[in-house]
Amino acid sequence: MLEGERRGLTYKRDGRTRDHTGHGERGPGEPGGRTTPGRGVPGAGVRRYSRGGTEGVAAARRSSARHSMASSAQARTPSRQAAPTPATKRRAKTSSAPLIGQRPRGRERPSALRLGGAGGRRAPRGPRPPAAHSPRGRCRGGGRVRMRGGGGDGGWRREVVPGRGGVRRAGAGRQLRPHGARQGNNFLRLCVLKVTQQSEKHLEKILNVDEFVKRVFSVIHSNDPVARAITLRMLGSMASIIPERKNAHHSIRQSLDSHDNVEVEAAIFAAANFSAQSKDFAAGICNKISEMIQGLATPVDLKLKLIPILQHMHHDASLASSSRQLLQQLVTSYPSTKMVIVTLHTFTLLAASSLVDIPKQVQLLLQYLKNDPRKAVKRLAIQDLKLLANKTPHTWTRENIQALCESALHTPYDSLKLGMLSVLSTLSGTIAIKQYFSSATGTAATTARSFDLVKLAQECCYHNNRGIAAHGVRILTNISASCQEKDLLPLEQDAVFGLESLLVLCSQDGSPGAQATLKITLTCMVKLVKSRPHLSQSVVESLLTQLHSAQDAARILMCHCLAAIAMQLPVLADGMLGDLMDLYKVIGRSATDKKQELLVSLATVIFVSSQKALSSEIKTVIKQQLENVSNGWTAYRIARQASRMGNHDMARELYQSLLTQVASEHFYFWLNSLKEFSHAEQCLTGLQEDNYSSALSCIAEALKSYHKGIASLTAASTPLNPLSFQCGFVKLRIDLLQAFSQLICTCNSLKTSPPPAIATTIAMTSGNDLQRCGRISNQMKLSMEEFRNLAARYGDLYQSSFDADSATLRNVELQQQSCLLISHAIEALILDPESANFQEYTSNGTAHVESEYERRMMSVFNRVLEEVESLNRKYAPVSYLHTACLCSAVIALLKVPLSFQRYFFQKLQSTSIKLALSPSPRNPAEPIAVQNNQQLALKVEGVVQHGSKPGLFRKIQSVCLNVSSVLQSKSGQDYKIPIDNMSNEMEQRVEPHNDYFSTQFLLNFVILGTHNITVESSVIDSNGIVWKTGPKTTIFVKSLEDPYSQQVRLQQQQGQPSSQQQQQRTAYSRF
């Protein structure tokens, strides 16, 4: 019985109560459970220890008695007992009860078992609640410990539940769970690291960064160095969002002193990333890195990995200076090739980031390039010089360029000479070349050395290495284009001869290297002709001569060069067109892909070179070749080029022939709209300057075709391709033609309804001098406002075309200028001739003209301005000369064939913004409820999406978000609210990081009712120009009355009738 009292502790397993020996088992509520020997194993699996009061002691006594009776019975009948099996032996072995005072088996802490009495265990007297400070503990096995109360006697239980390890997805990636990361395997951790590194652009979208870091950082205390290394790399990958976490800084510093190479390399990776992001970490780790690099115990391979960290020590001048001194010592102390290469490259990157020591770095690299005999070091010096030449060419002095020229002249290796020439060709296209020649004055020796660059370029122009020859020609071209000194004028012919020799050499070779050299040569030709127009004739003749014998790939590039030259200068005469047509006939006999591409290129050259309309012979030849060998795509591309160059007659015929060759309904409507547009522009080519009635009929016919085309264009649009720019451009063209037609009719009204005889008297009486002109003055005023409105709409179209190329934007700008020109002419001739200012509209010349269409439009602008200014000075308004001048200006503008530029057909750059607002309602039509005494925190998040060529024409610098609210429906009483509280108008500029941005607005809704909130985004490019790209998002907010104000108002309403009744009783009592 005493032993039973001492064993007043029972185990619970799977709902059954067992004594500590494990021999007896009974279910809950069963006083006499059946005996199952060999089942209870303390410490195995999920266990529950329960402690009770006197009932536990009694149960222990009964269990002890049954156990002793069963043992005596087995001792009396040994012959009937079955032979023990191996399984029975194992169960019997494992079921042996621990002795008193001995530590039980399993992972349970023995502190849960209380020893008491005479060397035995004592059950607690009365119920004992769990400790308040630790309701949940943790076992050494990683499990949770739950303290639960229960039982009829008010006792409590301590449950041990095994822990779980694994990976959890949260935020933008996957992360380690804090309570299971130590038991997780390194493969899962590596997977988490890979996901984090691949999702680097999306890390800023994580909402709870603290929780994210907490889940990851728990593994840094692991005993496994590989796990710690993975965690360090994880922290380094997250440095952009946690740059100032001191615990991460401390862990990296500690891991740099580790004896495990894997952990040290991971710490170096994390230190490099944190140094690039955090100024404090870079300042704190710099001395540590310096000690490790200078320490004798650090291996050389580890030093090579530590040195690149110093490139990020550019946050302040003192830090950069100390890092530079250390690198200077390393270059001197460790002359091995690998050490010199790594140190010099780190030196260059540090100088390029700090922007202070670039001249010193250039001198150092030139010194190693000249004095170090190792080719690997020379190659690295050339690469770093090229990097500095691209980034900061203005810091190069004449002495630096001279030293580089001398090294290139004396080197016997073509590979090194090619690298030096690439650096010089880069510098020759910048301001450095002007500094080189401008500072060339001085002594005779100095002046002689100043032409070493020219001497080097002339020697290399005819080198047997195509790359060296290409760089030599480029240097000569850049010198001829940039420098206008008389001493350098003979270099023009040297550049032309070098370009012609390279053209002959590369046009016969179809290899990729020859094609790359040919592209450089043709680019230099275009640049030389643009800066030296008198050289264009010889350059074009050499191109046409080589065009017949060149390879097909070279022919395509040469045709592009001819088109670029012809768009700038009218250099292709009619005799040259004959050569092009003969070549077109020969090429059209083959149907290969290269031939098809060449057909399009040659057709483009022909369209550009024909200043007027195409002759019938040229049209016939082009159509015959297209019918014989070309496919539909080639015909469409040629028609598109004809529309770009203003040959609308040819384009209309080609579009008409393609209508039956497309299978898609949208393509059919697209081609049909292009055919109608081309027909409309073709109608305008028959305008005559003095015949105003025929001009009206031509404009009416063009409007008819334009209306048909806009209907087809609308049918061709799809949700994925809405054709917004095309529809906007055509609608503006329609409105412009209508405005021109209305202006001509207004000018004709001077003849049909001249001013009355009393017009002068009316003008004197009213004080308005315009009244003496009659009704034409009011009509002209309306016409001027309409043209100004059209100019503003063209400006909006310009601002919404962020992805358009420069030629398309220039075309839109010319249309806007034509509207402004007509409005200015109306004001200067009729409405306000005295205050007209012509200096604002004076042209700056045609030096910046890029196309024939722009040249013709600028010519019309200048001529119209001259006529308006002449009439303004000679004659008083309004006479027939003034109206004739306006009509002539309209006809002159319409006679210039409209150019449909590339963006009308093809979008090379695609940029879009997607916005997300929070809070956002589940149903877009439902409003968000806000009390009127509170402010709504509106969070705006956005993502910038790019196409295949991001930043081709312009890049996004920042995003401008404009939030405005408008009261839609008002509820409640009319309160007098200040005007400032009636509307919200806020604007913020956000710089996207990794194409993601977010910001918040605080909005007031004092007036009760439903408010309409509009969030509109616009883009600001690197030049500071604002582009209205959209999108525009709208949500509804319902402003509700706060409960306190509502209660006060109700009390006031309830108290008002009672006071009225009291007044009535008082008045009645008087009678």
Secondary structure, 3 states (H helix, E strand, C coil): CHHHHHCCCEEEECCEEEECCCCEEECCCCCCCCECCCCCCCCCCCCEEECCCHHHHHHHHHHHHHHHHHHHHHHHCCCCCCCCCHHHHHHHHHCCCCCCCCCCCCCCCHHHCCEECCCEECCCCCCCCCCCCCCEEECCCCCEEEEEECCCCCCEEEEEECCCCCEEEECCEEEECCCCCCCCCHHHHHHHHHHHHHCHHHHHHCCCHHHHHHHHHHHHHCCCHHHHHHHHHHHHHCCCCCCCCHHHHHHHHHHCCCCCHHHHHHHHHHHHHHHHHCHHHHHHHHHHHHHHHHCCCCCHHHHHHHHHHHHHCCCCHHHHHHHHHHHHHHHHHCCCHHHHHHHHHHHHHHHHHHCCCHHHHHHHHHHHHHHCCCHHHHHHHHHHHHHHHHHCHHHCCHHHHHHHHHHHHHCCCHHHHHHHHHHHHHHHCCHHHHHHHHCCCCCHHHHHHCCHHHHHHHHHCCCCCHHHHHHHHHHHHHHHHHCCCHHHCCHHHHHHHHHHHHHHHHHCCCCHHHHHHHHHHHHHHHHHHHHCHHHHHHHHHHHHHHHCCCCHHHHHHHHHHHHHHHHHCCCCCHHHHHHHHHHHHHHCCCCCHHHHHHHHHHHHHHHHHCCCCCCHHHHHHHHHHHHHHCCHHHHHHHHHHHHHHCCHHHHHHHHHHHHHHCCCHHHHHHHHHHHHHHHHHHHHHHCCCCCHHHHHHHHHHHHHHHHHHHHHHHHHCCCCCCCHHHHHHHHHHHHHHHHHHHHHHHHHHHHHCCCCCCHHHHHHHHCCHHHHHCCHHHHHHHHHHHHHHHHHHHHHHHHCCCCCCHHHHHHHHHHHHHHHHHHHHHHHHHHCCCCCCCCCCCCCCCCCCCCHHHHHHHHHHHHHHHHHHHHHHHCCCCCHHHHHHHHHHHHHHHHCCCCCCHHHHCCCCCEEEEEEEECCCCCCCCCEEEECCCEEEEEEEEEEEECCCCCCCCCEEEEEEEEEEEEEEECCCCCCCCHHHCCEEEEEEECCECCEEEEEEEEECCCCEEEEEEEEEEEEECCCCEECCCCEEEEEEEEECCHHHHHHHHHHHHHHHHHHHHHHHHHHHCC
